[in-house]
Amino acid sequence: KAVVSTQSTGTLELTEERAQLTDKLNQVELELFEAERQIVHCDAELGHKMRAVDEDQRPRTIFVITPTYTRPTQLAELTLLAQALNHVPFLHWIVVEFTKTSLVRDFLSTTNVPYTHLDSEGEMKGFTEGVNACHGLRNRALDHLAGKYHNATGVIIFANLDRTYSSALFEKIRNVERIGIWKTVFADEQFTCEPLKFVLPIPKYALNLGSVGFSTDLLKTNLRFPLDISDTDGVSLFIEQFMSKPGDLRVMSCHDQLVWYTPIF
């Protein structure tokens, strides 16, 4: 009986010890589960904060809008502009034709420039004399950007193919806050600085189309180019309607040669 009693006591002790160990194991498992949950939460928070930092540090995008149409110099002019854009980071080139052509499509596919190739979707078909058809193509590009990049942060410029662009221009204008202007060498539309004064008496802001950039807040407006006015009148109209205070218009460069008016023909 004494042996049986001793064995029973030993069994009971082992059973209690096992129960205690099981409780501890369960507690450890609960603590481990909670720790894993907190790690997942921390990872999610860390990822969110890192993405926010990346967005804050990411350079603003430059959107370059270029209307083009079939003519003997088209490929040469596209090549010159593409070479200027080729090594500029965070840039998107919007090329707009009346009707997409294989020449432009094939050319764009060989460049290293991020691009969107658009056509007028028939809106400019049968346009009459006196209409600035390129304004229609620019409006098409603005509509596309407003639909796809409505909340983008960056700058928009209108780059015609009869201008030559220095790659240095793009980093200089990347942080345009509202409206930035610079000179286009050889163009009729010139200005002097300190104080800012335009050489041509009209329109109010007599600037070459190659001399101005707008922040992407432009996409939150309904501003579009009227088809019955010149490029210079169109630029002036945009500035007048987009500018809310005098400080919105900033001279980005007064003396640097960054853009040249260079029509081949």
C-alpha positions as CSV (number, residue, x, y, z in Angstrom):
1,K,0.0,0.0,0.0
2,A,2.9,2.4,0.8
3,V,4.3,1.8,-2.7
4,V,1.0,2.4,-4.3
5,S,0.5,5.6,-2.3
6,T,4.0,6.9,-3.3
7,Q,3.3,6.1,-7.0
8,S,-0.1,7.9,-6.8
9,T,1.5,10.9,-5.2
10,G,4.3,11.0,-7.8
11,T,1.7,10.7,-10.6
12,L,-0.3,13.5,-9.1
13,E,2.7,15.8,-8.9
14,L,3.7,15.1,-12.4
15,T,0.2,15.7,-13.6
16,E,0.1,19.1,-11.8
17,E,3.6,20.0,-13.1
18,R,2.5,19.1,-16.6
19,A,-0.7,21.2,-16.2
20,Q,1.5,24.1,-15.0
21,L,3.8,23.7,-17.9
22,T,0.9,23.6,-20.3
23,D,-0.5,26.8,-18.8
24,K,2.9,28.4,-19.2
25,L,3.1,27.2,-22.8
26,N,-0.4,28.5,-23.5
27,Q,0.6,31.9,-22.0
28,V,3.8,32.0,-24.0
29,E,1.8,31.2,-27.1
30,L,-0.6,34.0,-26.4
31,E,2.2,36.4,-25.8
32,L,3.9,35.2,-29.0
33,F,0.6,35.7,-30.9
34,E,0.3,39.2,-29.5
35,A,3.9,40.0,-30.4
36,E,3.4,38.7,-33.9
37,R,0.3,40.9,-34.2
38,Q,2.2,43.9,-33.0
39,I,5.0,43.2,-35.5
40,V,2.5,43.1,-38.4
41,H,1.0,46.3,-37.2
42,C,4.4,48.0,-36.9
43,D,5.4,46.7,-40.4
44,A,2.2,48.2,-41.8
45,E,2.8,51.6,-40.1
46,L,6.4,51.6,-41.1
47,G,5.5,50.9,-44.7
48,H,2.9,53.7,-44.7
49,K,5.4,56.1,-43.2
50,M,8.1,55.1,-45.7
51,R,5.8,55.5,-48.6
52,A,4.8,58.9,-47.3
53,V,8.5,59.9,-47.1
54,D,9.1,58.6,-50.6
55,E,6.2,60.7,-51.9
56,D,7.5,63.8,-50.1
57,Q,11.0,63.3,-51.5
58,R,10.0,62.2,-55.0
59,P,10.7,65.0,-57.5
60,R,7.7,66.6,-59.1
61,T,6.8,65.3,-62.5
62,I,7.3,67.5,-65.6
63,F,4.6,66.9,-68.2
64,V,5.7,68.0,-71.7
65,I,2.8,68.6,-74.2
66,T,3.8,68.5,-77.9
67,P,1.4,68.8,-80.8
68,T,2.7,67.5,-84.1
69,Y,1.5,67.0,-87.7
70,T,3.0,65.5,-90.9
71,R,5.6,67.6,-92.6
72,P,9.1,67.1,-94.0
73,T,10.9,68.2,-90.9
74,Q,8.7,66.2,-88.4
75,L,11.1,63.3,-87.7
76,A,14.1,65.6,-87.3
77,E,12.3,67.9,-84.9
78,L,11.0,65.0,-82.8
79,T,14.5,63.6,-82.6
80,L,16.0,66.9,-81.4
81,L,13.3,67.2,-78.7
82,A,13.6,63.6,-77.6
83,Q,17.3,64.0,-77.2
84,A,16.7,66.9,-74.8
85,L,14.2,64.9,-72.8
86,N,16.0,61.6,-72.8
87,H,17.9,61.9,-69.6
88,V,15.5,64.0,-67.6
89,P,14.0,61.9,-64.7
90,F,10.4,62.1,-63.6
91,L,9.2,63.5,-67.0
92,H,6.3,62.4,-69.1
93,W,6.0,63.4,-72.8
94,I,2.5,63.8,-74.2
95,V,2.7,63.8,-78.0
96,V,-0.6,64.6,-79.9
97,E,-1.4,64.2,-83.6
98,F,-4.6,64.8,-85.5
99,T,-4.5,61.1,-86.4
100,K,-1.9,58.7,-85.1
101,T,0.7,57.9,-87.7
102,S,3.1,55.0,-87.9
103,L,6.1,57.4,-88.2
104,V,5.4,58.9,-84.8
105,R,4.3,55.7,-83.2
106,D,7.5,53.9,-84.3
107,F,9.7,56.8,-83.3
108,L,8.3,57.0,-79.8
109,S,8.7,53.3,-79.3
110,T,12.5,53.7,-79.8
111,T,13.0,56.5,-77.3
112,N,13.8,56.0,-73.6
113,V,11.3,58.8,-72.7
114,P,8.1,57.8,-70.9
115,Y,5.3,59.0,-73.2
116,T,1.7,59.0,-74.1
117,H,0.7,59.1,-77.8
118,L,-2.7,60.7,-78.4
119,D,-4.8,61.8,-81.4
120,S,-7.5,64.4,-81.6
121,E,-10.2,61.7,-81.6
122,G,-11.7,63.3,-84.7
123,E,-12.4,66.6,-82.9
124,M,-10.2,68.6,-85.3
125,K,-11.4,66.9,-88.5
126,G,-12.3,69.5,-91.1
127,F,-11.0,72.5,-89.2
128,T,-11.3,75.8,-91.1
129,E,-8.8,78.5,-92.0
130,G,-8.1,80.8,-89.1
131,V,-8.3,78.1,-86.5
132,N,-5.2,77.4,-84.4
133,A,-5.4,73.6,-84.8
134,C,-2.5,73.0,-82.4
135,H,-4.5,74.6,-79.6
136,G,-7.0,71.9,-80.2
137,L,-4.3,69.3,-79.8
138,R,-3.0,70.9,-76.6
139,N,-6.6,70.9,-75.2
140,R,-6.8,67.2,-76.0
141,A,-3.6,66.6,-74.0
142,L,-4.9,68.8,-71.1
143,D,-8.2,66.8,-71.1
144,H,-6.2,63.5,-70.9
145,L,-4.0,64.8,-68.1
146,A,-7.0,66.1,-66.2
147,G,-8.6,62.7,-66.4
148,K,-5.6,60.6,-65.6
149,Y,-3.3,62.8,-63.5
150,H,-5.8,65.1,-61.8
151,N,-4.0,64.9,-58.5
152,A,-0.5,64.9,-59.9
153,T,2.1,67.2,-58.4
154,G,4.4,68.8,-61.0
155,V,4.6,71.3,-63.9
156,I,3.2,71.4,-67.4
157,I,5.0,73.0,-70.3
158,F,4.0,73.3,-74.0
159,A,7.0,72.2,-76.1
160,N,6.6,73.0,-79.8
161,L,8.9,71.2,-82.2
162,D,10.2,74.4,-83.7
163,R,12.0,75.1,-80.4
164,T,15.3,73.7,-79.2
165,Y,15.5,72.8,-75.5
166,S,18.5,72.5,-73.2
167,S,18.2,69.6,-70.8
168,A,19.2,72.1,-68.0
169,L,15.8,73.8,-68.4
170,F,13.9,71.0,-66.9
171,E,15.5,70.8,-63.5
172,K,15.4,74.6,-63.2
173,I,11.6,74.7,-63.8
174,R,10.7,71.5,-61.9
175,N,9.6,73.4,-58.8
176,V,7.4,76.0,-60.5
177,E,4.8,76.9,-57.8
178,R,2.2,78.4,-60.0
179,I,3.5,80.1,-63.2
180,G,7.2,80.2,-64.2
181,I,8.7,82.1,-67.1
182,W,12.0,82.2,-68.9
183,K,13.3,83.5,-72.2
184,T,13.1,81.9,-75.6
185,V,16.2,83.0,-77.6
186,F,15.4,84.4,-81.1
187,A,11.7,84.7,-80.4
188,D,9.9,88.1,-80.9
189,E,8.3,87.8,-77.4
190,Q,11.0,88.9,-75.0
191,F,11.0,90.5,-71.5
192,T,13.3,92.4,-69.2
193,C,13.7,91.8,-65.5
194,E,13.7,94.0,-62.4
195,P,11.2,95.2,-63.1
196,L,9.5,92.7,-65.3
197,K,8.5,94.3,-68.5
198,F,7.4,92.8,-71.8
199,V,8.9,94.0,-75.1
200,L,5.8,93.6,-77.1
201,P,2.9,96.0,-76.1
202,I,0.2,93.3,-76.6
203,P,-1.1,91.0,-75.3
204,K,-0.8,91.7,-71.6
205,Y,1.7,88.9,-71.0
206,A,3.5,88.8,-74.3
207,L,5.4,85.5,-73.9
208,N,6.5,82.9,-76.3
209,L,4.8,79.5,-75.8
210,G,8.2,78.0,-75.1
211,S,8.8,80.4,-72.2
212,V,6.2,79.4,-69.7
213,G,5.3,76.6,-67.4
214,F,2.3,76.0,-65.2
215,S,1.9,74.0,-62.0
216,T,-0.3,70.9,-62.4
217,D,-3.0,72.8,-60.4
218,L,-3.9,73.9,-63.9
219,L,-5.5,70.5,-64.3
220,K,-8.0,71.4,-61.6
221,T,-9.4,74.2,-63.7
222,N,-11.4,74.3,-66.9
223,L,-8.8,76.5,-68.7
224,R,-8.4,75.5,-72.3
225,F,-7.1,77.3,-75.4
226,P,-9.6,79.1,-77.6
227,L,-9.0,77.9,-81.2
228,D,-9.2,81.4,-82.7
229,I,-6.2,83.0,-81.1
230,S,-2.4,82.8,-81.5
231,D,0.0,80.9,-79.3
232,T,1.1,84.1,-77.7
233,D,-2.5,85.3,-77.0
234,G,-3.2,81.8,-75.6
235,V,-0.3,82.0,-73.2
236,S,-1.4,85.5,-72.0
237,L,-4.9,84.3,-71.5
238,F,-3.8,81.3,-69.4
239,I,-1.6,83.5,-67.2
240,E,-4.3,86.1,-66.7
241,Q,-6.9,83.5,-65.7
242,F,-4.6,81.2,-63.7
243,M,-2.8,83.9,-61.7
244,S,-4.6,84.8,-58.5
245,K,-2.0,87.3,-57.2
246,P,1.1,89.0,-58.7
247,G,3.5,86.7,-56.8
248,D,2.1,83.7,-58.8
249,L,4.2,84.8,-61.8
250,R,7.9,84.0,-61.2
251,V,10.9,84.5,-63.4
252,M,12.8,81.2,-63.4
253,S,15.7,82.6,-65.5
254,C,16.4,86.0,-67.0
255,H,19.8,85.5,-68.5
256,D,20.3,81.8,-69.1
257,Q,19.9,80.5,-72.6
258,L,17.7,77.4,-72.2
259,V,15.2,77.5,-75.1
260,W,15.8,78.7,-78.7
261,Y,13.2,79.4,-81.4
262,T,14.7,77.4,-84.3
263,P,12.2,76.8,-87.1
264,I,13.9,74.6,-89.8
265,F,11.8,76.1,-92.5
